[in-house]
Each structure stands twice: as structure tokens, then as C-alpha cells.
Amino acid sequence: MKKIIILLFFLVPIVQADPPVIVKAKAQVKSNQLFDIAVTIRHADTGWDHYAKEWVIIADGDKQLAKRTLHHPHVNEQPFTRYSRDVHIPEDAKRVTIRAKDNLGDESNEYILLVRQPKKDKKAQQQEASD
């Protein structure tokens, strides 16, 4: 009996699916601190057993600004884009980090999104004006 169980163990394929991949993201300014964030994710969704489940938008290393839950698999729609609307991003934040996760807990790459251009110093502004 032990031999049969061991043999079956080796015959069962071990499924190691890839985590979600954030392909791109884009920030649209609504006001000084409110943004709509479009996130495009690619994931080998197979159905309810394995699908991209959510993403979070983080500032300052660990402060969660928003979480977007995906309520169903996107098997035939890859990559797909969804939005986090009215995300409040503190005025001093120049960039945010986005992380996606699937329903098995596998995490994506970290995607760094620039939401505000760094302010230029006066000398750089004068140089641009004279060009």
C-alpha cells in the first residue's frame, strides 16, 4: 500500500502557477490629492480555482491608500485593466507602490508609479525658460 501511495504522489503533477504581473499603471489627477489609478494586470487565470484577486496601492513603504478587489476570474480577458477611483494620495508623495495578489496568495512584482513630478529648482526653471 505504501508503494502505491508513493507512486501516486510522484504521478500527480505539482502545479506552480505564476503570480500576477502588473503590466502597467497610470495615474489621472482629479484634484490636488485625489487620483484615479488604472492598473493593467496579466495572470494565467484558470477560473474560480486560480485568479487574480486584488491589488493594493501603498505610499511611504507601508501605508495602504487603497485596495481594489477583483470579484471574478478574467480567463478570456488578458491582460485586463481596472481602476481604483478617488485614491487620496498625500501631497508630499511623489510615487506609490502597487502590489497585486491572486487567490492563492501569490504576490506580483512591485510596480512603482510616479504620480507627481519632482519640483524643479529655480535655476532649472530659468534654464528651461531661456532655451
DSSP file (Angstrom, degrees, kcal/mol; ACC not computed):
  #  RESIDUE AA STRUCTURE BP1 BP2  ACC     N-H-->O    O-->H-N    N-H-->O    O-->H-N    TCO  KAPPA ALPHA  PHI   PSI    X-CA   Y-CA   Z-CA
    1    1 A M     >        0   0    0      0, 0.0     4,-2.1     0, 0.0     5,-0.2   0.000 360.0 360.0 360.0 -41.4    0.0    0.0    0.0
    2    2 A K  H  >  +     0   0    0      1,-0.2     4,-2.5     2,-0.2     5,-0.2   0.886 360.0  54.3 -61.3 -38.4    2.8    2.4    0.8
    3    3 A K  H  > S+     0   0    0      1,-0.2     4,-2.4     2,-0.2    -1,-0.2   0.889 108.1  49.4 -63.5 -38.9    4.4    1.8   -2.6
    4    4 A I  H  > S+     0   0    0      2,-0.2     4,-2.6     1,-0.2    -2,-0.2   0.919 111.5  48.2 -67.1 -43.5    1.2    2.7   -4.3
    5    5 A I  H  X S+     0   0    0     -4,-2.1     4,-2.1     2,-0.2    -2,-0.2   0.919 113.3  47.4 -63.3 -44.5    0.8    5.9   -2.3
    6    6 A I  H  X S+     0   0    0     -4,-2.5     4,-1.5     2,-0.2    -1,-0.2   0.921 112.4  49.9 -63.5 -43.4    4.4    6.9   -3.0
    7    7 A L  H  X S+     0   0    0     -4,-2.4     4,-1.2     1,-0.2    -2,-0.2   0.913 110.7  49.5 -61.8 -43.8    4.0    6.1   -6.7
    8    8 A L  H  X S+     0   0    0     -4,-2.6     4,-1.5     1,-0.2     3,-0.2   0.873 105.0  58.9 -63.1 -37.2    0.8    8.2   -6.9
    9    9 A F  H  < S+     0   0    0     -4,-2.1    -1,-0.2     1,-0.2    -2,-0.2   0.901 108.1  45.1 -58.3 -41.4    2.5   11.1   -5.2
   10   10 A F  H  < S+     0   0    0     -4,-1.5    -1,-0.2     1,-0.2    -2,-0.2   0.720 110.5  54.4 -77.3 -20.9    5.1   11.2   -8.0
   11   11 A L  H  < S+     0   0    0     -4,-1.2    -1,-0.2    -3,-0.2    -2,-0.2   0.725  87.5  89.3 -83.8 -22.3    2.5   10.9  -10.7
   12   12 A V  S  < S-     0   0    0     -4,-1.5     2,-0.1    -3,-0.2    -4,-0.0  -0.648  83.9-125.1 -77.4 120.9    0.4   13.9   -9.5
   13   13 A P        -     0   0    0      0, 0.0     2,-0.7     0, 0.0    -2,-0.1  -0.410  15.2-129.3 -68.1 140.3    1.7   17.0  -11.2
   14   14 A I        -     0   0    0     -4,-0.1     2,-0.7    -2,-0.1    -4,-0.0  -0.818  21.4-146.6 -90.7 117.3    2.7   19.8   -8.9
   15   15 A V        +     0   0    0     -2,-0.7     2,-0.5     1,-0.0    -1,-0.0  -0.761  22.8 173.5 -91.3 117.1    1.0   22.9  -10.1
   16   16 A Q        -     0   0    0     -2,-0.7     2,-0.2     0, 0.0    -2,-0.0  -0.881  15.8-165.2-121.9  96.4    3.1   26.0   -9.5
   17   17 A A        -     0   0    0     -2,-0.5    -2,-0.0     1,-0.1     0, 0.0  -0.472  23.9-106.3 -83.4 153.0    1.3   28.9  -11.2
   18   18 A D        -     0   0    0     -2,-0.2    26,-0.3     1,-0.1    -1,-0.1  -0.479  35.7-114.7 -74.6 147.8    2.9   32.2  -11.9
   19   19 A P        -     0   0    0      0, 0.0    25,-0.1     0, 0.0    88,-0.1  -0.270  45.8 -77.4 -72.6 168.4    1.9   35.2   -9.7
   20   20 A P        -     0   0    0      0, 0.0    89,-0.5     0, 0.0     2,-0.5  -0.304  44.1-145.0 -62.5 152.7    0.0   38.1  -11.2
   21   21 A V  E     -A   42   0A   0     21,-2.6    21,-2.7    87,-0.2     2,-0.9  -0.988   6.5-139.7-122.6 126.1    2.1   40.6  -13.2
   22   22 A I  E     -A   41   0A   0     -2,-0.5    19,-0.2    19,-0.2     3,-0.1  -0.771  20.9-176.7 -83.5 111.7    1.4   44.3  -13.2
   23   23 A V  E     -     0   0A   0     17,-2.2     2,-0.3    -2,-0.9    -1,-0.2   0.900  60.6 -25.6 -77.9 -44.0    2.0   45.3  -16.8
   24   24 A K  E     -A   40   0A   0     16,-1.2    16,-3.0    -3,-0.1     2,-0.3  -0.982  52.5-159.0-162.4 164.9    1.4   49.0  -16.4
   25   25 A A  E     -A   39   0A   0     -2,-0.3     2,-0.4    14,-0.2    14,-0.2  -0.984   6.2-164.5-149.3 153.3   -0.4   51.6  -14.3
   26   26 A K  E     -A   38   0A   0     12,-2.2    12,-2.9    -2,-0.3     2,-0.5  -1.000   9.5-146.3-144.2 137.5   -1.4   55.2  -14.9
   27   27 A A  E     -A   37   0A   0     -2,-0.4     2,-0.5    87,-0.3    10,-0.2  -0.895   7.6-164.1-106.7 132.5   -2.5   58.0  -12.6
   28   28 A Q  E     -A   36   0A   0      8,-2.8     8,-2.4    -2,-0.5     2,-0.3  -0.974  20.9-131.6-114.9 121.9   -5.1   60.5  -13.6
   29   29 A V  E     +A   35   0A   0     -2,-0.5     6,-0.2     6,-0.2     3,-0.1  -0.550  30.4 169.8 -75.2 128.8   -5.2   63.7  -11.4
   30   30 A K  S    S-     0   0    0      4,-3.0     2,-0.3     1,-0.5     5,-0.2   0.729  71.3 -23.3-103.5 -37.6   -8.6   64.7  -10.3
   31   31 A S  S    S-     0   0    0      3,-1.7    -1,-0.5     0, 0.0     3,-0.0  -0.850  91.5 -63.7-155.0-170.9   -7.6   67.3   -7.7
   32   32 A N  S    S+     0   0    0     -2,-0.3     3,-0.0     1,-0.2    -3,-0.0   0.845 132.9  10.7 -54.8 -37.7   -4.5   68.1   -5.7
   33   33 A Q  S    S+     0   0    0     55,-0.0    56,-2.8    -4,-0.0     2,-0.5   0.375 110.0  89.3-125.6   3.1   -4.7   64.8   -3.7
   34   34 A L  E     + B   0  88A   0     54,-0.2    -4,-3.0    -3,-0.0    -3,-1.7  -0.896  49.9 171.6-108.2 132.8   -7.3   62.7   -5.5
   35   35 A F  E     -AB  29  87A   0     52,-1.8    52,-3.3    -2,-0.5     2,-0.5  -0.960  31.5-139.4-135.6 150.5   -6.4   60.4   -8.3
   36   36 A D  E     -A   28   0A   0     -8,-2.4    -8,-2.8    -2,-0.3     2,-0.5  -0.965  26.7-157.2-102.5 128.5   -7.9   57.7  -10.4
   37   37 A I  E     -AB  27  84A   0     47,-2.9    47,-2.5    -2,-0.5     2,-0.5  -0.938   4.7-159.0-113.5 119.5   -5.4   54.8  -10.8
   38   38 A A  E     -AB  26  83A   0    -12,-2.9   -12,-2.2    -2,-0.5     2,-0.5  -0.853  12.1-169.8 -95.4 127.8   -5.7   52.5  -13.8
   39   39 A V  E     -AB  25  82A   0     43,-2.8    43,-2.1    -2,-0.5     2,-0.5  -0.977   9.5-158.4-123.4 127.4   -3.9   49.1  -13.3
   40   40 A T  E     -AB  24  81A   0    -16,-3.0   -17,-2.2    -2,-0.5   -16,-1.2  -0.925  16.8-175.0-107.4 124.1   -3.3   46.6  -16.0
   41   41 A I  E     -AB  22  80A   0     39,-2.7    39,-2.4    -2,-0.5     2,-0.4  -0.915  15.8-160.2-121.6 142.4   -2.6   43.0  -14.8
   42   42 A R  E     +A   21   0A   0    -21,-2.7   -21,-2.6    -2,-0.4     2,-0.3  -0.989  25.1 154.5-118.8 131.9   -1.7   39.8  -16.6
   43   43 A H        -     0   0    0     -2,-0.4     2,-2.4   -23,-0.2     9,-0.1  -0.979  50.9-116.3-155.3 142.7   -2.4   36.5  -14.8
   44   44 A A        -     0   0    0     -2,-0.3    31,-0.1   -26,-0.3   -26,-0.0  -0.392  43.5-172.6 -79.4  63.7   -3.0   33.0  -16.0
   45   45 A D        +     0   0    0     -2,-2.4     6,-0.2    29,-0.2     3,-0.1  -0.342  15.5 179.8 -58.3 134.9   -6.5   32.8  -14.6
   46   46 A T        -     0   0    0      4,-2.6     2,-0.3     1,-0.5     5,-0.2   0.438  54.4 -82.6-113.6  -5.0   -8.0   29.3  -14.9
   47   47 A G  B >  S-C   50   0B   0      3,-1.0     3,-1.3     1,-0.1    -1,-0.5  -0.934  81.7 -26.1 133.2-158.6  -11.3   30.0  -13.3
   48   48 A W  T 3  S+     0   0    0     -2,-0.3     3,-0.2     1,-0.3    -1,-0.1   0.719 129.1  64.1 -65.3 -20.5  -12.5   30.2   -9.7
   49   49 A D  T 3  S+     0   0    0      1,-0.3     2,-0.3    -3,-0.1    -1,-0.3   0.749 120.0  11.9 -75.7 -22.1   -9.7   27.9   -8.6
   50   50 A H  B <  S+C   47   0B   0     -3,-1.3    -4,-2.6     2,-0.0    -3,-1.0  -0.797  80.9 133.2-159.5 111.4   -7.0   30.4   -9.5
   51   51 A Y        -     0   0    0     -2,-0.3    52,-2.3    -3,-0.2     2,-0.3  -0.987  60.4 -86.0-154.4 158.8   -7.4   34.0  -10.5
   52   52 A A  E     -D  102   0C   0     -2,-0.3    50,-0.3    50,-0.2    20,-0.2  -0.566  46.1-179.8 -67.6 126.3   -6.0   37.5   -9.8
   53   53 A K  E     -     0   0C   0     48,-2.2    17,-4.0    -2,-0.3     2,-0.3   0.803  44.5 -24.9-105.4 -35.6   -7.9   38.6   -6.7
   54   54 A E  E     -DE 101  69C   0     47,-2.0    47,-2.5    15,-0.3     2,-0.3  -0.988  40.8-142.8-166.4 167.7   -6.8   42.1   -5.7
   55   55 A W  E     -DE 100  68C   0     13,-1.8    13,-2.9    -2,-0.3     2,-0.3  -0.981  12.8-151.1-141.2 158.2   -4.2   44.9   -5.7
   56   56 A V  E     -DE  99  67C   0     43,-2.5    43,-2.0    -2,-0.3     2,-0.5  -0.943   8.1-143.6-125.5 149.5   -3.2   47.5   -3.1
   57   57 A I  E     -DE  98  66C   0      9,-2.6     8,-3.3    -2,-0.3     9,-1.4  -0.967  25.9-173.0-113.8 126.0   -1.8   50.9   -3.5
   58   58 A I  E     -DE  97  64C   0     39,-3.3    39,-3.0    -2,-0.5     2,-0.3  -0.915  11.7-169.2-126.2 143.3    0.8   51.9   -0.9
   59   59 A A  E >>  + E   0  63C   0      4,-2.6     4,-2.3    -2,-0.4     3,-0.7  -0.914  69.9  18.3-125.2 157.5    2.7   55.0    0.0
   60   60 A D  T 34 S-     0   0    0     35,-0.4     2,-1.0    -2,-0.3    -1,-0.1   0.836 124.4 -67.6  53.6  38.6    5.7   55.6    2.3
   61   61 A G  T 34 S+     0   0    0      1,-0.2    -1,-0.3    -3,-0.1    -3,-0.0  -0.118 128.3  16.2  84.1 -41.3    6.6   52.0    2.3
   62   62 A D  T <4 S+     0   0    0     -2,-1.0     2,-0.8    -3,-0.7    -1,-0.2   0.423  83.9 115.0-148.1   1.6    3.7   50.6    4.2
   63   63 A K  E  <  -E   59   0C   0     -4,-2.3    -4,-2.6     1,-0.0     2,-0.5  -0.708  57.3-141.9 -85.5 110.7    0.7   53.0    4.3
   64   64 A Q  E     +E   58   0C   0     -2,-0.8    -6,-0.2    -6,-0.2     3,-0.1  -0.589  24.4 175.2 -75.3 122.4   -2.1   51.4    2.4
   65   65 A L  E     -     0   0C   0     -8,-3.3    23,-0.3    -2,-0.5     2,-0.3   0.770  64.5  -3.7 -94.9 -33.1   -4.0   54.1    0.4
   66   66 A A  E     -E   57   0C   0     -9,-1.4    -9,-2.6    21,-0.1     2,-0.4  -0.992  51.9-155.2-158.7 155.4   -6.4   51.8   -1.5
   67   67 A K  E     -E   56   0C   0     -2,-0.3     2,-0.6   -11,-0.2   -11,-0.2  -0.995   8.6-162.1-136.5 131.5   -7.4   48.2   -2.1
   68   68 A R  E     -E   55   0C   0    -13,-2.9   -13,-1.8    -2,-0.4     2,-0.4  -0.958   8.5-156.8-116.9 115.8   -9.2   47.0   -5.3
   69   69 A T  E     -E   54   0C   0     -2,-0.6     2,-0.6   -15,-0.2   -15,-0.3  -0.769   7.4-146.0 -92.5 133.8  -10.8   43.6   -5.0
   70   70 A L        -     0   0    0    -17,-4.0   -19,-0.0    -2,-0.4    -2,-0.0  -0.894   9.1-160.8 -98.7 122.1  -11.4   41.7   -8.3
   71   71 A H        +     0   0    0     -2,-0.6    -1,-0.1     2,-0.1   -18,-0.1   0.447  64.1  18.8 -91.6  -0.6  -14.7   39.8   -7.8
   72   72 A H  S    S-     0   0    0    -20,-0.2   -20,-0.1   -19,-0.1    -1,-0.0  -0.988  85.7 -85.0-159.8 162.3  -14.3   37.1  -10.6
   73   73 A P        -     0   0    0      0, 0.0     3,-0.1     0, 0.0   -22,-0.1  -0.308  22.4-151.0 -68.3 156.0  -11.7   35.5  -12.8
   74   74 A H    >   +     0   0    0      1,-0.1     3,-1.2   -27,-0.1   -29,-0.2  -0.493  36.0 152.6-123.1  59.2  -10.7   37.1  -16.1
   75   75 A V  T 3  S+     0   0    0      1,-0.3    -1,-0.1   -31,-0.1     3,-0.1   0.897  76.7  32.0 -59.8 -46.6   -9.8   33.9  -18.0
   76   76 A N  T 3  S+     0   0    0      1,-0.2     2,-0.3    -3,-0.1    -1,-0.3   0.168 109.6  71.5-100.5  17.5  -10.6   35.2  -21.5
   77   77 A E  S <  S-     0   0    0     -3,-1.2    -1,-0.2     3,-0.0    -3,-0.0  -0.709  71.4-172.6-135.1  81.6   -9.5   38.8  -20.9
   78   78 A Q        +     0   0    0     -2,-0.3   -36,-0.1     1,-0.1     2,-0.1  -0.989  66.1  17.3-132.1 136.1   -5.8   39.0  -20.5
   79   79 A P  S    S-     0   0    0      0, 0.0     2,-0.3     0, 0.0   -37,-0.2   0.783  88.4-173.8 -69.3 167.2   -4.2   41.4  -19.7
   80   80 A F  E     -B   41   0A   0    -39,-2.4   -39,-2.7    -2,-0.1     2,-0.4  -0.932  15.1-144.3-129.9 153.4   -7.1   43.4  -18.2
   81   81 A T  E     +B   40   0A   0     -2,-0.3     2,-0.3   -41,-0.2   -41,-0.2  -0.955  21.5 166.9-120.3 133.5   -7.3   46.9  -16.8
   82   82 A R  E     -B   39   0A   0    -43,-2.1   -43,-2.8    -2,-0.4     2,-0.3  -0.876  24.6-121.9-135.9 170.8   -9.4   48.1  -13.9
   83   83 A Y  E     -B   38   0A   0     -2,-0.3     2,-0.6   -45,-0.2   -45,-0.2  -0.866   9.3-154.7-121.7 147.0   -9.5   51.3  -11.8
   84   84 A S  E     -B   37   0A   0    -47,-2.5   -47,-2.9    -2,-0.3     3,-0.4  -0.990  35.1-155.1-108.9 116.2   -9.1   52.4   -8.2
   85   85 A R  E     +     0   0A   0     -2,-0.6   -49,-0.2   -49,-0.2   -50,-0.0  -0.654  60.1   9.9-100.3 150.9  -11.0   55.6   -8.2
   86   86 A D  E    S+     0   0A   0     -2,-0.3     2,-0.5     1,-0.2    -1,-0.2   0.885  74.4 178.7  54.6  46.8  -10.7   58.6   -5.8
   87   87 A V  E     -B   35   0A   0    -52,-3.3   -52,-1.8    -3,-0.4     2,-0.7  -0.700  24.2-137.9 -80.5 122.6   -7.5   57.5   -4.3
   88   88 A H  E     -B   34   0A   0     -2,-0.5   -54,-0.2   -23,-0.3   -55,-0.0  -0.742  23.8-175.4 -84.4 114.4   -6.3   60.0   -1.7
   89   89 A I        -     0   0    0    -56,-2.8     7,-0.0    -2,-0.7    -2,-0.0  -0.957  30.8-111.7-113.7 121.8   -2.5   60.4   -2.2
   90   90 A P    >   -     0   0    0      0, 0.0     3,-1.9     0, 0.0   -56,-0.0  -0.130  25.3-118.0 -53.3 146.3   -0.8   62.7    0.3
   91   91 A E  T 3  S+     0   0    0      1,-0.3    -2,-0.0     3,-0.0   -58,-0.0   0.779 112.3  54.3 -59.6 -30.1    0.6   65.9   -1.2
   92   92 A D  T 3  S+     0   0    0      2,-0.0     2,-0.5     0, 0.0    -1,-0.3   0.546  85.2 101.7 -84.4  -5.3    4.2   65.0   -0.3
   93   93 A A    <   +     0   0    0     -3,-1.9     3,-0.1     1,-0.2    -4,-0.0  -0.676  42.1 177.6 -82.3 125.9    4.1   61.6   -2.0
   94   94 A K        +     0   0    0     -2,-0.5    21,-2.4     1,-0.2    22,-2.0   0.698  69.3  16.3 -95.1 -25.6    5.8   61.6   -5.4
   95   95 A R  E     - F   0 114C   0     19,-0.3   -35,-0.4    20,-0.2     2,-0.3  -0.961  62.0-152.3-145.5 160.1    5.2   57.9   -6.1
   96   96 A V  E     - F   0 113C   0     17,-2.3    17,-3.0    -2,-0.3     2,-0.4  -0.908  16.5-129.5-129.2 160.8    3.2   55.0   -5.0
   97   97 A T  E     -DF  58 112C   0    -39,-3.0   -39,-3.3    -2,-0.3     2,-0.4  -0.921  17.9-160.0-110.6 136.5    3.8   51.2   -5.0
   98   98 A I  E     -DF  57 111C   0     13,-2.6    13,-2.4    -2,-0.4     2,-0.4  -0.964   9.0-177.9-118.6 133.8    1.2   48.8   -6.4
   99   99 A R  E     -D   56   0C   0    -43,-2.0   -43,-2.5    -2,-0.4     2,-0.3  -0.998   7.8-159.8-130.8 133.1    1.1   45.1   -5.5
  100  100 A A  E     -D   55   0C   0      9,-0.5     8,-2.7    -2,-0.4     2,-0.3  -0.739   6.4-167.9-108.2 160.3   -1.3   42.5   -6.9
  101  101 A K  E     -DG  54 107C   0    -47,-2.5   -48,-2.2    -2,-0.3   -47,-2.0  -0.994  12.2-138.5-145.7 146.8   -2.2   39.1   -5.4
  102  102 A D  E >   -D   52   0C   0      4,-2.0     3,-1.9    -2,-0.3   -50,-0.2  -0.512  39.6 -96.0 -98.5 176.2   -4.0   36.1   -6.6
  103  103 A N  T 3  S+     0   0    0    -52,-2.3   -51,-0.1     1,-0.3    -1,-0.0   0.599 123.3  58.9 -71.0  -9.2   -6.5   34.0   -4.6
  104  104 A L  T 3  S-     0   0    0    -53,-0.2    -1,-0.3     2,-0.1   -52,-0.1   0.468 120.5-106.4 -93.5  -4.0   -3.7   31.5   -3.7
  105  105 A G    <   +     0   0    0     -3,-1.9     2,-0.3     1,-0.3    -2,-0.1   0.437  69.3 146.6  96.0   0.3   -1.7   34.3   -2.0
  106  106 A D        -     0   0    0    -88,-0.1    -4,-2.0     1,-0.0    -1,-0.3  -0.561  38.1-143.3 -73.2 131.6    1.0   34.7   -4.7
  107  107 A E  B     -G  101   0C   0     -2,-0.3    -6,-0.2    -6,-0.2     3,-0.1  -0.694   6.2-130.7-101.0 149.9    2.1   38.3   -5.0
  108  108 A S        -     0   0    0     -8,-2.7   -87,-0.2    -2,-0.3    -1,-0.1  -0.098  38.6 -74.5 -80.1-179.5    3.1   40.2   -8.0
  109  109 A N        -     0   0    0    -89,-0.5     2,-0.5     1,-0.1    -9,-0.5  -0.350  56.2-102.0 -63.5 158.3    6.1   42.3   -8.8
  110  110 A E        -     0   0    0    -11,-0.1     2,-0.6    -3,-0.1   -11,-0.2  -0.785  35.2-155.7 -85.7 131.1    6.1   45.7   -7.1
  111  111 A Y  E     -F   98   0C   0    -13,-2.4   -13,-2.6    -2,-0.5     2,-0.6  -0.943   1.2-152.7-110.8 121.5    5.1   48.4   -9.6
  112  112 A I  E     -F   97   0C   0     -2,-0.6     2,-0.5   -15,-0.2   -15,-0.2  -0.841  12.4-166.8 -96.4 122.6    6.3   51.9   -8.8
  113  113 A L  E     -F   96   0C   0    -17,-3.0   -17,-2.3    -2,-0.6     2,-0.6  -0.945  15.8-140.4-115.4 121.8    4.1   54.6  -10.2
  114  114 A L  E     +F   95   0C   0     -2,-0.5   -87,-0.3   -19,-0.2   -19,-0.3  -0.698  25.9 171.1 -77.8 119.9    5.2   58.2  -10.4
  115  115 A V        +     0   0    0    -21,-2.4     2,-0.4    -2,-0.6   -20,-0.2   0.651  64.7  29.8-105.8 -20.9    2.1   60.4   -9.5
  116  116 A R  S    S-     0   0    0    -22,-2.0    -1,-0.3     3,-0.0     3,-0.0  -1.000  79.0-121.2-140.0 139.7    3.8   63.8   -9.2
  117  117 A Q        -     0   0    0     -2,-0.4     2,-0.1    -3,-0.1     3,-0.1  -0.556  39.9-104.3 -73.6 140.5    6.8   65.3  -10.9
  118  118 A P        -     0   0    0      0, 0.0     2,-0.2     0, 0.0    -1,-0.1  -0.404  42.5-104.3 -62.3 142.3    9.5   66.4   -8.6
  119  119 A K        -     0   0    0      1,-0.1     2,-0.2    -2,-0.1    -3,-0.0  -0.492  34.9-130.3 -70.6 135.5    9.5   70.2   -8.3
  120  120 A K        -     0   0    0     -2,-0.2    -1,-0.1     1,-0.1     2,-0.1  -0.579  20.1-114.4 -85.3 147.8   12.4   71.8  -10.2
  121  121 A D     >  -     0   0    0     -2,-0.2     4,-2.0     1,-0.1     3,-0.3  -0.360  32.1-103.8 -75.5 164.9   14.6   74.3   -8.6
  122  122 A K  H  > S+     0   0    0      1,-0.2     4,-2.5     2,-0.2     5,-0.2   0.845 119.4  56.3 -60.3 -36.9   14.6   77.9   -9.8
  123  123 A K  H  > S+     0   0    0      1,-0.2     4,-2.1     2,-0.2    -1,-0.2   0.907 108.4  47.1 -63.4 -42.0   17.8   77.6  -11.7
  124  124 A A  H  > S+     0   0    0     -3,-0.3     4,-2.2     2,-0.2    -1,-0.2   0.884 112.2  50.4 -67.2 -38.3   16.5   74.6  -13.7
  125  125 A Q  H  X S+     0   0    0     -4,-2.0     4,-2.1     2,-0.2    -2,-0.2   0.906 110.7  49.3 -65.6 -41.1   13.2   76.5  -14.4
  126  126 A Q  H  X S+     0   0    0     -4,-2.5     4,-1.7     2,-0.2    -2,-0.2   0.897 109.9  51.6 -63.9 -40.3   15.2   79.6  -15.6
  127  127 A Q  H  X S+     0   0    0     -4,-2.1     4,-0.9     1,-0.2    -2,-0.2   0.915 110.6  47.8 -63.2 -43.8   17.4   77.4  -17.9
  128  128 A E  H >< S+     0   0    0     -4,-2.2     3,-0.5     1,-0.2    -1,-0.2   0.885 109.9  53.4 -63.7 -38.7   14.3   75.9  -19.5
  129  129 A A  H 3< S+     0   0    0     -4,-2.1    -1,-0.2     1,-0.2    -2,-0.2   0.833 109.0  48.6 -66.1 -32.5   12.7   79.3  -20.0
  130  130 A S  H 3<        0   0    0     -4,-1.7    -1,-0.2     1,-0.2    -2,-0.2   0.640 360.0 360.0 -83.9 -13.5   15.8   80.6  -21.8
  131  131 A D    <<        0   0    0     -4,-0.9    -1,-0.2    -3,-0.5    -2,-0.1   0.478 360.0 360.0 -75.0 360.0   16.0   77.6  -24.1
